[in-house]
Amino acid sequence: MNASGPLAGKTALITGADAGIGRAIACTLARQGAQVVIQHPHSPESAADVVKEITAADGSALALAADLGDSAEYDELIQVLLEDCGHWDLLVHTGSTALTTPLRELSAEEFELGFAAPAKALLNGMRLAATHLAGDGRIITVAAATAPGNAVDNAATGALAEFTRLLATDFAARRITVNAVTSAAHAGARAESDDQDKSEHEPSYAPESSVLDRLAAATEITDVVALLASEDAAAVTAQHIRVGAGTSGS
């Protein structure tokens, strides 16, 4: 374990860290010295692979299962985290909306699954953080639109980011910073981090149209998250940072 890293002594919960961008963030924060808790939706095999990868690099990690939409399961996860780690310093909530149907064709069931369910999971995490997260902590949400050309999906992703940003005032008294990071993903892309043949810098997230005219790499997203998690960003809060999403019209 990197006892001298910038996050040494910190415990970070990363949701959805058994795959995709959550896995990449977990590995990055572990390299910086954090003890990482890998939440997975009852997928122990993939979570065990992430723990193995982190511990093989002298990092510290454990995997805990919970359905984040179930407040009782989420609460139980936090209680186990506190018992095993002693404190909880960072929440990195990863998630994406899944609204690929045009507005006129969108059913109530699709909306519930693609937006209401992710929003509920985020709310459950925020409520628990308000009670259990240590002072001077960090809350970072990372959301990716899965259908960048779909206005409904873009709106849902933006809504999760604004929900995060506007809750910052509730945590300010304890010097907990709250920020949102968003990026647009390729339609259907899910950042297959377990494909070891892919380059570490292979682009996995991208806006539909970018000033840079290139895709944002997963490592560029994890670097932003690592910065927000550090002491260097102690004065950065209530921000919505769009990685690789700057457009000529914005």
C-alpha positions in Angstrom: 0.0 0.0 0.0 1.3 3.5 -0.9 1.5 4.9 2.6 2.9 8.2 1.3 0.4 8.8 -1.5 -1.8 11.9 -1.5 -4.8 9.8 -0.4 -3.0 7.7 2.2 -5.2 7.0 5.3 -8.4 7.7 3.3 -11.2 5.2 2.7 -12.9 5.6 -0.6 -16.2 3.9 -1.6 -16.5 3.6 -5.4 -19.8 2.4 -6.6 -20.0 0.2 -9.7 -16.3 -0.4 -9.3 -16.4 -4.0 -10.6 -16.3 -2.8 -14.2 -15.9 0.1 -16.5 -15.0 3.6 -15.4 -15.7 2.7 -11.7 -13.0 0.0 -11.9 -10.5 2.5 -13.5 -11.2 5.0 -10.7 -10.8 2.4 -8.0 -7.4 1.4 -9.3 -6.3 5.1 -9.7 -7.3 6.0 -6.1 -5.7 2.8 -4.7 -2.4 3.8 -6.5 -2.6 7.1 -4.6 -2.8 5.4 -1.3 -6.6 5.2 -0.6 -8.1 2.0 0.9 -10.8 1.4 -1.7 -14.2 -0.3 -1.2 -15.5 -1.8 -4.4 -19.3 -1.8 -4.4 -20.8 -4.3 -6.9 -24.4 -5.3 -7.7 -24.0 -8.9 -6.5 -21.3 -9.7 -9.1 -18.6 -11.2 -6.9 -16.4 -12.6 -9.6 -15.8 -9.3 -11.4 -15.3 -7.5 -8.1 -12.8 -10.1 -6.9 -10.8 -9.5 -10.1 -10.6 -5.8 -9.2 -9.5 -6.5 -5.7 -6.8 -8.9 -7.0 -5.5 -6.3 -9.4 -5.3 -3.6 -6.7 -3.7 -5.9 -4.1 -1.2 -7.2 -6.6 0.0 -3.6 -7.0 0.4 -3.3 -3.2 -2.9 -1.5 -2.8 -5.7 -2.1 -0.3 -9.2 -3.1 -1.4 -12.2 -5.0 -0.4 -15.4 -5.7 -2.3 -18.9 -5.3 -0.8 -22.2 -6.2 -2.5 -25.4 -4.0 -2.5 -28.3 -3.0 -4.6 -27.9 0.8 -4.3 -31.5 1.3 -5.1 -32.4 -0.6 -1.9 -31.8 1.8 1.0 -31.5 -1.1 3.5 -28.9 -2.8 1.5 -26.9 0.4 1.0 -27.1 1.2 4.7 -25.8 -2.3 5.5 -22.9 -1.8 3.1 -21.9 1.4 4.9 -22.1 -0.3 8.3 -19.8 -3.0 7.1 -17.4 -0.4 5.6 -17.3 1.5 8.9 -16.7 -1.7 10.9 -13.9 -2.9 8.6 -12.2 0.4 7.8 -13.1 2.6 10.8 -14.0 5.7 8.7 -15.4 6.8 5.4 -13.8 9.7 3.6 -14.7 9.6 0.0 -17.8 8.7 -2.0 -17.3 8.3 -5.7 -20.7 7.4 -7.2 -20.5 6.2 -10.8 -23.5 5.7 -12.9 -25.1 6.3 -16.2 -28.5 6.9 -17.6 -29.8 4.5 -20.1 -32.4 6.4 -22.2 -31.9 5.6 -25.9 -35.6 6.0 -26.9 -36.8 9.3 -28.4 -39.0 11.4 -26.2 -42.2 10.7 -28.0 -41.7 6.9 -27.8 -40.4 6.8 -24.2 -42.4 4.6 -21.9 -42.9 5.0 -18.2 -41.0 1.7 -17.6 -38.0 2.9 -19.7 -37.9 6.2 -17.8 -38.0 4.4 -14.4 -35.2 2.1 -15.4 -33.0 4.6 -17.2 -33.4 7.7 -15.0 -35.5 7.2 -11.8 -33.5 4.2 -10.7 -30.1 5.8 -11.1 -31.4 9.0 -9.4 -32.7 6.9 -6.4 -29.3 5.2 -6.0 -27.6 8.6 -6.0 -30.1 9.9 -3.4 -29.5 6.9 -1.1 -25.8 7.5 -1.2 -26.1 11.2 -0.5 -28.3 10.6 2.5 -25.9 8.1 4.0 -23.0 10.4 3.3 -24.8 13.2 5.1 -24.8 11.0 8.2 -21.6 8.9 8.0 -19.0 10.6 5.8 -16.1 12.1 7.7 -15.4 15.8 7.8 -13.2 17.2 5.1 -14.4 14.4 2.9 -15.2 14.3 -0.8 -18.3 13.4 -2.8 -17.8 13.0 -6.5 -20.4 11.7 -8.9 -19.4 10.4 -12.3 -22.1 10.1 -15.0 -21.9 9.3 -18.6 -24.7 9.6 -21.2 -25.0 6.4 -23.1 -26.8 8.0 -26.0 -25.1 11.4 -26.6 -27.4 12.2 -29.5 -30.6 11.6 -27.5 -31.9 14.8 -25.8 -33.7 12.8 -23.1 -30.5 11.0 -22.1 -28.5 14.2 -22.2 -31.1 15.9 -20.0 -31.1 13.0 -17.5 -27.3 13.0 -17.2 -27.3 16.7 -16.7 -30.1 16.4 -14.0 -28.0 13.9 -12.0 -25.0 16.3 -12.2 -27.2 19.3 -11.1 -28.7 17.3 -8.3 -25.2 16.6 -7.0 -23.9 20.1 -7.4 -26.9 21.8 -5.7 -26.5 19.5 -2.6 -23.1 20.9 -1.9 -24.5 23.4 0.5 -25.8 20.6 2.7 -22.2 19.4 3.3 -20.3 22.7 3.5 -20.4 23.0 7.2 -18.3 19.9 7.6 -15.9 21.0 4.8 -17.1 18.1 2.5 -16.7 19.1 -1.1 -19.3 17.9 -3.6 -18.7 17.8 -7.4 -20.0 16.2 -10.5 -18.0 14.9 -13.5 -19.8 14.0 -16.7 -18.8 12.8 -20.1 -20.7 11.4 -23.1 -20.1 7.8 -23.9 -20.2 6.0 -27.3 -23.7 4.7 -27.8 -23.6 1.3 -26.3 -20.1 1.6 -24.9 -19.5 0.5 -21.4 -15.7 0.9 -21.0 -14.8 -2.8 -20.9 -11.9 -2.4 -18.5 -11.5 -6.2 -18.1 -10.3 -6.4 -21.7 -6.6 -6.4 -21.0 -5.7 -6.2 -24.7 -6.9 -2.6 -24.8 -4.5 0.3 -24.3 -4.6 2.0 -21.0 -5.2 5.3 -22.9 -7.8 4.0 -25.3 -10.6 6.5 -25.6 -13.8 5.1 -24.0 -15.9 8.3 -23.5 -16.6 11.0 -26.0 -19.0 13.9 -26.7 -21.0 13.9 -29.9 -19.1 17.0 -31.0 -16.0 18.3 -29.2 -13.8 21.3 -29.5 -10.8 19.0 -29.2 -12.2 16.8 -32.1 -11.1 13.7 -30.3 -12.4 11.2 -27.7 -11.7 11.7 -24.0 -9.7 8.8 -22.6 -10.8 7.0 -19.5 -7.5 8.0 -17.8 -8.4 11.7 -18.4 -11.7 11.1 -16.4 -9.9 9.3 -13.6 -7.3 12.0 -13.4 -10.0 14.6 -12.8 -11.6 12.4 -10.2 -8.2 12.0 -8.5 -7.7 15.7 -8.4 -11.1 16.4 -6.9 -10.4 13.7 -4.3 -7.1 15.4 -3.2 -6.3 18.1 -0.8 -5.4 20.3 -3.8 -9.1 20.6 -4.5 -10.2 21.4 -1.0 -11.7 24.7 -2.2 -13.4 23.2 -5.3 -17.1 22.4 -4.6 -20.5 22.7 -6.2 -19.0 22.3 -9.6 -20.1 20.3 -12.7 -17.0 19.4 -14.7 -17.6 18.1 -18.3 -14.6 16.0 -19.4 -14.2 16.1 -23.2 -17.6 17.6 -23.6 -16.7 21.2 -24.6 -18.4 22.0 -27.9 -18.0 24.9 -30.2 -21.5 26.0 -29.4 -21.2 25.9 -25.6 
